[in-house]
């Protein structure tokens, strides 16, 4: 892993008697995309708010860019970009006006709003009121706003939730580009497919604790079961699917028997998804 830009040590936050984040420990490297995964209420957003200096930890600490975020938030925040799931744009203003306002807050000179709007696919709509934008357009504008200051760390909270495939692909491309340029991306989501596609590593958070953390491929290898899915035609013209474990002692014999029947239509390997593994580790689904 590259030099750590985020380092959490026993990071904890309580809302009264409720422990939302419970003594979690992890590091995120420069240029790394970390998928921070779990269902609603698992502690994802609370963690982000601590890491961005919006909440002071009840216990533990977090170093962000080598500074204790709870005591040096103002120093660190100028190097952060944040986009939350809930839009908080100025809807009576245009996209250009929104970006230019935040550029002034960062004291940026010679700021080119159109360059960012083109990057997120909003050129041509830049002068419209944001209140007329679709959800996907607002999400892309929020991402553009998060990129204004060329952040060293980008925090994205459910950036594609409920978006159409085109908007999602645009945001995915921007995440990949930011990571390639050395920006750390802290991605909180309950979309395991998206996380698998984008993340260098993933952390499963469940009931405020990190249940597992590693590269997606390593988690799949450790917890998942590889299978061969074979679609077979029966004697009545119907079809059914057989699943054969690829790592079983009888795998070769079972595959040979199925193919010897001469009725195989399709065959493909299938590995466990991150959602399968999350359920296996935590005993709960992403919506439960």
RODREN-592167 format. One record per residue: x, y, z of N, C-alpha, C, O in turn. Coordinates in steps of 0.02 Angstrom, whole numbers, plus 50000, padded with zeros to 5 digits. Each point is the difference from the previous one (the first is absolute). Example, Ala and Ser with C-alpha at 12.3 -4.5 7.8 and 13.67 -1.06 7.14 Angstrom:
<nodes>
506604971650390499555005950000500455006050000500524999950033/499305005449931500425005950003499615005550037500255005550008/
</nodes>
This chain:
<nodes>
500424994050000499585006050000500435006250000500525000250034/499285004949928500355006450000499945003350069499644997650043/500715007949965499985003750063499275001350021499595002049959/500274996950105499315000750024499805007350002500355004350027/499074997249944499715006750005499465000350053499825005450024/499914988749995499514999550054500224994350046500174994649977/499825006750087500184994950049499545000550060500045004950038/499534990249971499525000050056500244995150053500184994449985/499805007950078500214995950056499455000050054499875005150031/499824989249978499474999250050499465005449992499735002450049/500124999449890499535005449986499304998050022499744994849980/499965009550061499364998450032499565006250003500235005550012/499114993449976499535005550009499354997350029499744994949978/500015008750072499374998050032499505005749995500165005850010/499224992249976499435004650004499634998050064499574995649998/500585007650057499704997950063500224993050018500594998650006/498924996950003500164993050017500144995749939500204994250006/499705008649934500114996249938500725001049975500215005649987/500154988850006500685000349973499954999049924499904994449977/500175011049986499924999749927500634997349967499964996349951/500625005650075500644997549975500404997650060500085003750049/500164990149947500254996650061500734997849993500144994449979/500325010150039500724998350004500264996949935500274994450001/499665009149944500234997349936500715002449985500205005550019/500184990249946500695001449983500114998449926499834994649977/500465010249987500164998749930500455005649973500055005450031/500264993449913500395005149964499804999949927499794994849973/500275011049995499875000649928500605003449969500235005150025/500024992149920500615002649969499865005449948499445000749975/501085002950008499965005249948499814996849933500314995249979/499185007549989499784997449935499564993850005499784997449949/500105000250111499594994050009499255001650000499805005250026/499814990549945499275000350006499794994850052500084994049988/499675008450069499754995450051499255000049998499685005150010/500024989149978499284999250004499814998550072500194994850027/499435009650004499794999350070499274997849997499555004149989/500344989550022499374996949980499584997650059500264997350049/499095003949945499554997550051499305002749989499915004749961/499604992550074499305002349993499905006750032500445002550036/498995000549953499835006350033500014999050075499764994950025/500535009950011500034999650072500604996150026500064999050061/500394998949895500584996050021500555004250030500444997450035/499565009149952500525004450025500425003449946500495003450016/499324995749921500395002749945500045007650002500545002950001/498885000349999499985007349997500305003250062500335005149996/499554991950063500305002750061500764999849995500345004650023/499934990049949500734999649991500255005649955500505003250016/499164997949929500205005449955499985006850035500455004149991/499054997050049499945006450034500565001050051500225005750011/500014989050019500595000650044500635001349960500415004250019/499674992349925500615000749960500045006849966500555002149981/498885001250010500015006649968499945005750051499945005849980/500094992650084500015005250051499325002850019499965005250033/499504991549945499335002550017499764997450067499585003250032/500694991149990499864997250065500654998650036500484997649969/499545003850095500604998350040499904993050029499484998750031/501014996849960499924993250026499874999950076500275004150037/499314991349984499894998950072500624996950031500195001850056/500124993649907500634997050021500434998949937499755000349944/500894998550067500454998549945500195006349961499865005650021/500464993349921500245005749961500044998249927499974994149981/500085011049978500094999149928500505005049974499915006150008/500634991549962500475004349966499815000449927499934995049966/499985011150010499835001249930500545004649973500085005650024/500304992049927500575003749973500485001850056500265005650004/499854989550040500485000450056499805005050054500415001750043/498975000649956499755004650051499424996850037499594996449970/500365004950096499434997750038499405004149978499975006050014/499554990949952499455003749970499565003450053499695005149985/500294992250076499575003050051500285006550027499625004150027/501034997149965500315006250024500245004549944500155005950011/499904991449928500275003949943499544999949940500225000149943/499124999850071499514999349945500085005449948500004998649940/500065007850081500035005549952500624999449955499975001749941/500594996150087500604999249961499924994649947500225000749943/499454993950077499954994149957499455000849948500084997749943/499375005550074499415000149957500135003349932499654998549952/500845005950044500155003149936500274995049949500015001549940/500204992650083500264994949956499514994249989500174995049969/499225005950056499504994749994499465002049950499845005949993/499874989149974499405000949960499474995350027500144994250013/499255008349995499474996050032499365000549958499805005549981/499904988850006499354999849966499564995150037500134994050000/499335008650031499544995750038499424997849956499865003049947/499804991750076499434997449963499445005149995499685000749948/500205003150106499485005150001500275006349968500515002750022/499154999749926500245006049966499915006250043499495000850033/501025003549966499965006350037500275005749956500445003850019/499274996549921500185005249952499555006150008499464999550031/500755006149942499585005949997499574999649938500235001549945/499154996350063499594998149943499725005949960499794999049943/500215006950085499785005949962500575003049958499905004849963/500684992350044500585002349961500154995049945499764994350002/500625007849949500204995549946500594995850023500295001150053/499884994049906500584995750015500645004150004500404999150046/499695005349905500605004350000500035004250063500525000650031/498925002349989499985004350059500154996050063500345002450045/499414991449959500164995850057500754998850005500295000750054/500024997449891500714998550002500425006250013500494999750037/499335005849933500385006250010499965002450072500485002750027/498944996250005499935001950070500494996050043500345002950043/499694990749947500444995950041500745001149982500434999350043/499705002449895500695001849982500235006150038500585000450021/498985004449989500175006050039500134998250073500445002950032/499174992349994500114997950069500694996850010500295000450054/499964996549893500674997150002500545004949978500594998349996/499205007949989500475005249978500394998049937500595001449993/499054995249962500314997949938499985005549948499485003249991/501064998049976500045005049947500004996549932500224994349994/499545009249956499984997349931499644993349997500214995449964/499255004150074499614993850001499594999349938499665004749979/500354989449990499634998749938499444995050016500114993950000/499295008750012499434995750017499834995449942499804994350010/500265008249929499794996049942500434993849991499764994949975/500875005450045500434994149994499734994350043499984994249979/499825007650083499724994950044499324997549977499864994050003/499725010649973499344998049977500034995549939499594995549992/500895005749966500104995649942500224993150023499794994949973/500655004950079500244993750026499434995650026500014993949991/499495009350040499444996150029499404999649953499474997750020/500615004649919499484999349950499425004950006499444998349983/500705007850042499475004950009500105006249956499635004950007/500844994949948500075005649954499395000449955499754994949977/500025011150011499395001149962499405001250044499485002649978/500584995550086499465001150049500255004550057499675000650051/500915002449939500335003450055499645006350025500115002050057/499475001049901499675006250020499294999050026499675004850020/500104989049980499344998550026500005000050077500514998650031/498915003049997499944999450072500074992750021499744995549966/500615003450088500104993150024499344996850020499954993849999/499555010150019499354997250018499684996249942499564995950010/500665005549929499744996649941500384993649984499814996349955/500725002450081500424994249987499684993550025499625000050049/500534994549917499814993450025500464998150058500495003350014/499334991250020500424997750055500704998449976500495001750034/499574995049909500654998349973500425006149985500615000050013/499095005249960500365006149985500245003450064500555002650003/499024997450048500205003050064500584996250031500465003050027/499524990349969500554996150027500665001549964500535000450030/499425000449904500615001649962500255007050016500615001250001/498935003550011500215006750019500334999950070500495003650011/499244992450034500314999550066500704997149996500455002150036/499654993149919500674997349990500475005349972500575000550021/499175003349931500415005549973500205004850055500575002350003/498964999350040500155004650056500534997050046500435003750025/499544989849986500494996750043500705000149970500504999250035/499555001849899500644999949965500305007049991500565000749974/499085004450048500215006949988500725001350023500395003149964/499784994650095500645001650031500544994849985500514999850035/499384995949915500484994749983500194996150063500595000050020/498934996750013500114997250066500514994350000500084996449951/500255002950105500464994450010499614993950024500224994349990/499215006950042499554994550020499295001849979499775005650013/499904989849956499315001049976499544995250038500074994049995/499465008950042499514996050037499344999949961499715005349987/500074988849994499394999349961499524995550037500154994150012/499275008650006499504996350038499434998149954499605004349981/500354989350001499484997549954499955004349937499465002649986/501094998349977500005004849945499554998349941499825004449961/499984989250032499594998149942499334997150020499664996949959/500145003950104499384997050024499405002549960499865006049998/499794989449970499405001849963500115003349932499535002549970/501094997550007500155003449936499934995349941500024993950007/499895009149935499964996149938500704997649981500495002750024/499574992249933500654997249983500495005049970500604999650013/499165005249947500455004849969500315004550054500605001249999/498995001450047500265004250054500494996050043500525002650021/499314991249993500444995850041500684999049966500525000450032/499474998249903500624999049963500435006250000500624999650005/499075006249990500375006350002500365000750067500595001750002/499064997050052500295000550067500554994850010500515001550031/499394992549944500514994750006500655002249965500544999150026/499395003849915500595002249962500385005450038500615000150000/499035004450032500325005450038500364997250061500555002250016/499164992850017500324996850057500654996749978500525000850033/499474995649912500604996749975500545005049980500594999050014/499205006549956500485005149980500325003350061500605001350001/498995000150050500265003150061500504995550034500545002250021/499304991449984500454995250031500664999449962500544999950030/499424999849904500604999549959500455006150009500614999549993/499095006250023500395006150011500265000850070500315005150017/499584989850027500275000150067499525002150054500195000450059/499195001049923499495001950050499734993850035499804995149967/500195005050098499684994650038499245000849995499745005550006/499914989049982499275000249995499714995550055500134993950001/499495009150043499654996350054499284999649979499625004850004/500184989249973499354998949969499544996250047500124994150012/499365009150013499524996550042499404998249957499735004249964/500074989550039499454997749958499714993550027500344996450037/499055002049944499734993350012499954996149934499744994549999/500525008549947500004996849935500634995849992500535002749982/499424990950030500594995649999500294999149930500604999249993/498985001149956500254999349932500435006049982500544999349971/499225006650045500395006149988500664999850038500525001749973/499454996350090500614999850041500504995049972500605001449999/499164992949978500444994949972500355002749937500584998649988/499065005349974500265002749938500525005450011500495000549962/499425003650089500415006050009500554999450052500515003349994/499394992650057500425000350059500644995849995499994994449973/500565008350053500604996050009499934995450059500214994249999/499485008450054499834995950059499295001950022499755005449984/499944990050053499345001550028500024998450074500364995550023/499245008250015499904998750071499264998950011499595004249981/500244990350051499304998750018499885002850070500324997850048/499235006949958499825002650066499294997750017499545000649960/500404996850101499364997250022499905001750073500424998350042/499045005149974499855002050068500585003750032500174998950058/500145005649903500525004350026500694997050002500475003450021/499614990349959500664996750003500204997549931499584998349959/501075001650028500254997349937500054992450005500394997450040/499204999249920499974992750003500544996749958500224994550016/500005008849930500524997449957500265005649956499645004749984/501004994849996500295005249958500564997049959500484997450028/499485003149906500524997349956499825001749928499505003249986/500924994549968499855000749929499404995549983499944994550028/499625007749927499424995949982500194992949979499674995250020/500865004149941500194993449976500214995550057499864994049999/500485008850051500224996050057499404997750041499974994350022/499555010249989499404998250037499614994549965499754995350031/500205005349903499644994949962500354993250004499684994850007/500985005449990500384993850003499934996850069499954993950006/500065010350045499994997350068499314997650021499934994650030/499555009449954499334998450025499544996949947499534996550016/500625004949921499544997949947500104992949978500514996850014/499005000749950500034993349971499895000649925499505002649977/501004994949985499945000249927499564994349976500054994450025/499525007149928499564994949973499985000349924500165005149970/499644989350001499884999749928499254999349990499694995250023/500025009849943499284999949986499894997049930500275002649951/499354992150046499894996649936499254999849987499614997550041/500195005249902499294999749979499904993849957500344999049950/499194996950072499904993549968499284999549974499535002150033/500414995149908499334998849971499764993150020500364995049992/499025004750035499744993450020499624996749942499945002949946/499814991250066499684996249948499335002849976499774998249946/499925006250093499355003049982500085006749965499505003549990/501114998549992500115006349966500105005950047500135005649978/499824993150087500135005350049500745000450018500414996049975/499765008750068500705000750021500045000750075499535002250033/501044995949994500145001250070500755001350008500404998349956/499795004750100500695001850011500294995850057499704999250052/500904998149935500364996350051500605004250023500335003249960/499804996650105500585003550029500494994850027499824995950043/500805004449933500504995250022500585003950032500305004249968/499854994350096500575003450032500654998449963500144994249985/500265010950001500614999049963500574997250043500504997549974/499435003150091500544997850044499844993550037500344998350049/499164998149928499814993850032500414994049975500295000349946/499734994550093500384994149982499694996349941500344996249965/499005004850023499654996549947499865004649940499614998249956/500715007750042499845004949948500104997249930499555000449958/501034996850029500164997649932499504994749978499775000049943/500064995450102499544994649984499305002849985499674997849954/500115007050087499335002949991499955003749934499504999549965/501025004450018500005003749938499994995349940499635001049952/500774993750052500034995149946499324996849989499794999049943/499864999450111499354996749994499485004649968499614997849958/500405008550061499515004749972500135000949925499534999949960/501105001150021500155001249929499914993649959499875000449940/500204993950091499904993749963499274999049982499844996049955/499715007550079499294999249985499825003149933499484998249971/500935006250003499885003049935499455005349999499795002149946/499985000050112499445004750002500195006850030499575003850021/501084997649981500235006350029499895005849952500194999649941/499485005750083499885005949958500525005550012500285002849953/499854998650110500515005150017500364997850064499744996050039/500865006649970500394998750060500455006050015500325002749955/499694999450107500445005650019500174999650074499614997450040/500985005149977500205000150070499685006050035499845005049969/500084994350096499695005350039500355000350068500094994950033/500105011149988500315000850065499545003850047499525003149978/500624996550086499595003550049500065007549989500535002649982/498925001050029500005007249997500195002850068499994996450050/500195010049952500145003250064499394999950046500074999550061/499335000949909499404999750040499924993150032499814999450058/500344995349904499984993250029500474999550060499824997250051/500785005649941500514999650052499805004250060500104998050057/499615007949930499785004250055499484996450042500035000150062/499494996749906499484996250036500314994250038499794998550057/500704998249913500334994450033500375002250063499984996650051/500355009249946500405002450056499575002950055500114998850059/499395005149921499615003950049499344996750020499715001650052/500044993949905499364996950014499415004449985499444998550021/500675007049942499455004449981500105002649930500575000349976/498895001749992500045002849933500125007550002500035003050054/500044999949888500155007249996499415004350017500085005850016/499324991449982499415003850016499734998150069499495002650022/500844992950012499754997650064500435002250059499844998450057/
</nodes>
